[in-house]
């Protein structure tokens, strides 16, 4: 899904959009129930990339599956799932 599709479904969506346009959303229950390991570092959040993450948050791909990314900032960790269409 594109950022505009995600926002059309939920105007308050907690999302992050990577440089190639992939969009990931936070708030999917099952990804919070499991521990995920940080894999490849994807970069840092810059202005306009995310709706609820601060600039400077570090993004990692999960080692277990490429459809989950992990964001870290301060003492917080958030997990995001690739926004795919239904």
C-alpha positions as CSV (number, residue, x, y, z in Angstrom):
1,X,0.0,0.0,0.0
2,X,1.1,3.6,-0.6
3,X,1.2,6.2,2.1
4,X,-1.9,7.8,0.7
5,X,-3.8,4.5,0.8
6,X,-2.7,3.9,4.4
7,X,-3.9,7.4,5.4
8,X,-7.1,7.0,3.5
9,X,-7.9,3.9,5.7
10,X,-6.8,5.7,8.9
11,X,-5.9,9.4,8.8
12,X,-4.1,9.0,12.2
13,X,-2.1,6.0,11.1
14,X,1.3,5.5,12.7
15,X,3.5,4.8,9.7
16,X,7.0,5.0,8.4
17,X,7.9,5.3,4.7
18,X,11.3,4.1,3.5
19,X,13.3,5.7,0.7
20,X,12.0,3.4,-2.0
21,X,8.4,4.1,-1.0
22,X,7.6,1.0,1.1
23,X,5.2,1.8,3.9
24,X,5.1,0.1,7.3
25,X,2.5,0.6,10.0
26,X,2.5,0.3,13.7
27,X,-0.3,-1.2,15.9
28,X,-0.6,-4.7,14.6
29,X,-1.2,-6.8,17.7
30,X,0.6,-10.1,16.8
31,X,4.0,-8.4,16.1
32,X,4.0,-7.1,19.7
33,X,3.5,-10.6,21.1
34,X,6.9,-11.9,19.9
35,X,10.5,-10.8,20.3
36,X,12.2,-9.7,17.1
37,X,16.0,-9.4,16.6
38,X,17.5,-6.4,14.9
39,X,19.1,-7.2,11.6
40,X,20.3,-4.8,8.9
41,X,20.3,-1.1,9.8
42,X,18.1,0.7,7.3
43,X,18.9,4.3,8.3
44,X,17.4,7.0,10.4
45,X,14.1,8.8,10.3
46,X,14.3,12.1,8.5
47,X,11.7,14.8,8.3
48,X,8.5,13.6,6.5
49,X,9.3,9.9,6.7
50,X,7.1,9.0,9.7
51,X,4.0,10.2,11.3
52,X,4.7,9.3,14.9
53,X,8.5,8.7,15.1
54,X,10.9,11.5,16.0
55,X,13.6,12.5,13.5
56,X,16.8,10.5,14.3
57,X,15.0,7.3,15.3
58,X,17.1,4.4,14.0
59,X,15.4,1.8,11.7
60,X,16.4,-1.9,11.4
61,X,15.0,-4.8,9.4
62,X,14.0,-7.7,11.6
63,X,16.3,-10.8,11.3
64,X,13.3,-13.1,11.4
65,X,11.3,-11.6,8.5
66,X,11.7,-8.7,6.1
67,X,8.1,-7.5,6.5
68,X,8.9,-6.2,10.0
69,X,11.1,-3.2,10.8
70,X,12.2,-2.1,14.3
71,X,12.5,1.6,15.3
72,X,14.6,2.6,18.2
73,X,14.7,6.1,19.8
74,X,15.5,7.1,23.4
75,X,14.6,4.2,25.5
76,X,11.7,3.1,23.2
77,X,11.3,0.4,20.6
78,X,8.4,0.2,18.1
79,X,7.7,-2.5,15.5
80,X,6.2,-1.8,12.1
81,X,4.6,-4.2,9.6
82,X,4.8,-3.8,5.9
83,X,1.5,-2.3,4.7
84,X,0.2,-4.7,2.1
85,X,-3.2,-4.5,0.4
86,X,-6.0,-6.8,1.1
